[in-house]
Every structure is written in structure tokens, then in C-alpha cells.
Amino acid sequence: MATQQQWARLNTDVDVKVRRGAWYRILKLGPLEVVLDVRGKQVPVPRPFLEIEPRPPMKWAVVRRPSRAARLPASWGSVYAVCPNCRERAKLEGRPVTLRCVRCNGSFAVAWDRE
């Protein structure tokens, strides 16, 4: 019997090898640890750090800037957005209802309700 595919993303600011706000396919779901598919590699993450869904919402994730965000421009401020289609990050200016991704050209609503 086939199991239903599930997805996960970080729900807290911890130092693990996944992008905050990006959804990853779950390879193994254990009681304490979840193994995610991150660009073809198996990455274990403690389950309490994850939000788990049957499918990822097709909305831009609003993400609080991680405490050690070395690769994010300081000019982006305290929050940024993550594309639901390709995981590209984008600066948020104001509170837009929708954003178009410069990488994949997809246009999606912004999930302010999940901030």
C-alpha cells in the first residue's frame, strides 16, 4: 500500500541545513526525527522543529530573519518571503497581497496569515 506524500518546513529559528520557509518532501517520518529530501540529499531534522502538511501551500512564506543570516542582505529587514514553487527568497516591501518570483516567474499570494 502506498503512503501519502507529506511535506515539512522549519517552524523555528534553528541551525539546520534547510532554508526557512521552504517546503521539503518527507522521506521518513519518525516520532523524534524527520528525514527530508533536500536537493537529492537526506537531511535529518528534529520533528518538533517542523510544520508538517500533506501538501505545501502555494503561497509565499513570510519568514522572520534567522539570527545568523549571513547570506541575506541586511537591507531586507526582519522578514523576507520564500517562493512556494522554487524556494527563491525575496525582499518584502510593505504588505503585498501577491508577489511574482524573479526566478521561476510564478505569481502567488503571500501567506501573511501564517507569519
C-alpha positions as CSV (number, residue, x, y, z in Angstrom):
1,M,0.0,0.0,0.0
2,A,1.4,3.4,-1.0
3,T,1.8,6.0,1.7
4,Q,0.7,9.6,1.2
5,Q,3.4,12.0,0.4
6,Q,4.0,14.7,3.1
7,W,5.9,17.9,3.3
8,A,7.7,19.8,6.0
9,R,9.3,23.2,6.7
10,L,11.0,24.7,9.7
11,N,8.8,26.4,12.2
12,T,11.6,27.9,14.4
13,D,15.0,29.6,14.1
14,V,17.4,26.7,14.4
15,D,20.7,26.0,12.7
16,V,19.9,23.1,10.3
17,K,20.7,22.5,6.6
18,V,17.3,23.6,5.2
19,R,16.0,27.0,4.1
20,R,13.5,28.6,6.4
21,G,10.1,28.9,4.8
22,A,10.8,26.4,2.1
23,W,8.8,23.2,1.9
24,Y,10.7,19.8,1.6
25,R,9.4,16.3,0.8
26,I,9.5,14.0,3.7
27,L,11.4,10.8,3.1
28,K,11.0,9.3,6.6
29,L,8.6,10.4,9.4
30,G,9.7,9.2,12.8
31,P,8.4,10.1,16.3
32,L,11.5,12.2,17.1
33,E,13.2,12.9,13.7
34,V,12.1,13.5,10.1
35,V,14.3,12.9,7.1
36,L,13.8,15.5,4.4
37,D,14.8,15.4,0.7
38,V,17.0,18.5,0.3
39,R,18.3,18.7,-3.3
40,G,18.5,14.9,-3.5
41,K,20.2,14.5,-0.1
42,Q,18.7,13.0,3.0
43,V,18.7,15.6,5.8
44,P,17.5,14.6,9.3
45,V,15.7,17.3,11.3
46,P,14.2,17.0,14.8
47,R,10.4,16.7,14.4
48,P,9.5,19.4,16.9
49,F,11.2,22.0,14.7
50,L,8.9,21.2,11.7
51,E,5.5,22.1,10.4
52,I,4.1,19.1,8.6
53,E,1.4,19.2,5.9
54,P,0.0,16.7,3.3
55,R,1.0,19.2,0.5
56,P,2.8,22.6,0.6
57,P,0.6,25.7,0.3
58,M,1.2,27.5,-2.9
59,K,1.7,30.8,-1.2
60,W,4.8,32.8,-0.5
61,A,6.0,32.0,3.0
62,V,6.8,35.0,5.3
63,V,9.9,34.2,7.2
64,R,11.5,36.0,10.2
65,R,15.1,36.7,9.6
66,P,17.3,34.0,11.2
67,S,19.6,35.2,14.0
68,R,22.7,34.1,11.9
69,A,21.6,35.1,8.4
70,A,24.9,35.5,6.7
71,R,23.6,35.4,3.1
72,L,20.6,37.7,3.4
73,P,21.1,41.4,2.7
74,A,20.7,43.5,5.8
75,S,18.5,45.9,3.8
76,W,15.8,43.2,3.7
77,G,14.9,43.9,7.3
78,S,13.4,41.5,9.8
79,V,11.2,39.4,7.4
80,Y,11.5,38.1,3.8
81,A,9.5,35.8,1.6
82,V,10.2,32.4,0.1
83,C,8.7,31.3,-3.2
84,P,6.5,28.2,-2.9
85,N,7.5,26.9,-6.3
86,C,11.3,27.3,-6.5
87,R,12.4,28.4,-2.9
88,E,13.8,31.7,-4.2
89,R,14.0,34.4,-1.5
90,A,12.6,37.9,-2.0
91,K,12.6,41.1,-0.1
92,L,9.2,42.2,1.2
93,E,8.3,45.8,0.8
94,G,5.2,46.8,2.6
95,R,2.5,44.0,2.9
96,P,1.9,42.9,-0.7
97,V,-1.1,40.6,-1.4
98,T,0.8,38.8,-4.2
99,L,4.4,38.6,-5.5
100,R,5.9,37.4,-8.7
101,C,9.1,35.4,-8.4
102,V,12.1,36.7,-10.4
103,R,13.5,33.2,-10.7
104,C,10.5,31.0,-11.8
105,N,8.2,33.8,-12.9
106,G,5.3,32.4,-10.8
107,S,2.8,34.7,-9.2
108,F,1.5,33.6,-5.8
109,A,-0.4,35.1,-2.8
110,V,1.6,36.0,0.3
111,A,0.8,33.9,3.4
112,W,0.6,36.8,5.9
113,D,-1.8,34.7,7.9
114,R,0.9,32.1,8.6
115,E,3.5,34.7,9.6
